[in-house]
Amino acid sequence: MLIVRFRAGDATRDGALGTPAGADRLLRGDRVEVRVEGVGSLKNPVVKL
């Protein structure tokens, strides 16, 4: 599992920050989770690239 931490003021969009070291490309069937402390999490499967 790859964890990328963002801090207040960070901005990102697809490809804006590049691919972190050790990260592979997303593949169909992968799951992406976004977790915001104090807010909750959102989990989605990759279904199409």
KERO-378291 format. One record per residue (C-alpha): x, y, z; residue in three letters. Coordinates in steps of 0.2 Angstrom, whole numbers. Layout:
<rs>
R    east   north      up   residuo
R       X       Y       Z       ALA
...
</rs>
This chain:
<rs>
R    east   north      up   residuo
R       0       0       0       MET
R       6      17      -5       LEU
R       2      32       7       ILE
R       4      50       1       VAL
R       1      63      14       ARG
R      -5      80       9       PHE
R      -5      95      20       ARG
R     -16     111      21       ALA
R     -13     121       5       GLY
R      -7     106      -6       ASP
R     -15     106     -23       ALA
R     -16      91     -34       THR
R     -24      85     -50       ARG
R     -22      69     -60       ASP
R      -3      69     -65       GLY
R       1      86     -57       ALA
R      13      79     -44       LEU
R      20      65     -55       GLY
R      20      47     -48       THR
R      28      45     -31       PRO
R      43      33     -30       ALA
R      37      15     -28       GLY
R      20      18     -35       ALA
R      14       8     -49       ASP
R       1      14     -62       ARG
R     -18      11     -57       LEU
R     -25      -4     -64       LEU
R     -43     -10     -67       ARG
R     -48     -18     -50       GLY
R     -37      -8     -39       ASP
R     -45       2     -25       ARG
R     -41      20     -21       VAL
R     -45      27      -4       GLU
R     -44      45       1       VAL
R     -45      48      20       ARG
R     -47      65      28       VAL
R     -43      66      47       GLU
R     -58      72      56       GLY
R     -69      70      41       VAL
R     -69      52      35       GLY
R     -64      41      20       SER
R     -69      38       2       LEU
R     -65      21      -6       LYS
R     -68      18     -25       ASN
R     -63       4     -36       PRO
R     -54       8     -53       VAL
R     -66       2     -66       VAL
R     -59      11     -82       LYS
R     -44      20     -86       LEU
</rs>
